[in-house]
Amino acid sequence: MAKYLISTVETYRVDTEHEAVAAIEEARNDNHYTLGKYSSEYKEKKSKGEVIDEYYKVVLTKIFNDINDPITETKVRYGGEE
């Protein structure tokens, strides 16, 4: 039985808005998948009313195959796997 990867949702944390825009542009230009959806959101962590941490959350939905007509098998590898 073949298994086809249809899509993934990846969430990244970056330090600046510039890095968020760059991550989205890099994903748009990658020809290994279609970028279905994307978003970036500024986040703050506060303690006692003071901002103690700030970052941007970047979410990318990458589409590899059409669910109704998949054409490529994709093997997902995580760190340390062979």
C-alpha positions in Angstrom: 0.0 0.0 0.0 1.4 3.4 -1.0 1.3 6.3 1.5 1.1 9.8 0.1 1.9 12.9 2.1 -0.9 15.4 1.2 0.1 18.4 3.4 1.8 19.6 6.5 1.4 22.5 8.8 4.7 23.9 10.2 4.9 26.4 13.0 8.1 28.5 13.5 9.2 31.1 16.0 11.4 33.9 14.7 12.7 37.0 16.4 11.7 39.8 13.9 9.1 40.7 11.4 11.8 40.8 8.7 12.6 37.1 9.5 8.9 36.2 9.4 8.6 37.8 5.9 11.8 36.1 4.8 10.5 32.7 6.0 7.2 33.1 4.1 9.0 34.3 0.9 11.4 31.3 1.1 8.4 28.9 1.4 6.7 30.6 -1.6 9.7 30.1 -3.8 10.3 26.4 -2.9 9.3 24.2 -5.8 8.9 21.0 -3.8 5.4 21.9 -2.7 2.6 24.5 -3.0 2.2 27.0 -0.2 -1.5 26.7 0.6 -1.8 29.1 3.5 0.5 31.1 5.6 0.4 33.6 8.5 2.6 35.5 10.8 1.6 36.9 14.2 3.4 39.1 16.7 3.4 37.6 20.2 4.4 39.1 23.6 4.9 37.3 26.9 4.2 39.5 29.9 5.0 39.2 33.6 3.4 41.7 36.0 2.5 44.0 33.1 6.1 44.0 31.6 7.0 42.5 28.3 9.6 39.8 29.1 9.7 38.1 25.7 8.5 39.0 22.1 8.6 37.1 18.9 6.7 36.3 15.7 4.9 33.0 15.1 4.9 31.9 11.5 2.6 29.2 10.3 3.0 27.6 6.8 0.7 25.0 5.2 2.6 23.1 2.6 0.7 21.0 0.0 2.5 18.1 -1.6 -0.3 16.2 -3.3 -3.9 16.5 -4.3 -5.9 14.3 -2.0 -8.0 13.0 -4.9 -5.1 12.4 -7.3 -1.8 12.0 -5.5 1.2 11.5 -7.8 4.3 11.5 -5.6 5.2 9.4 -2.5 7.1 11.4 0.1 9.2 10.0 2.9 9.3 12.2 6.0 12.5 12.1 8.0 13.0 13.6 11.4 16.4 14.3 13.0 18.4 11.2 13.7 16.4 8.8 11.5 18.0 6.9 8.6 
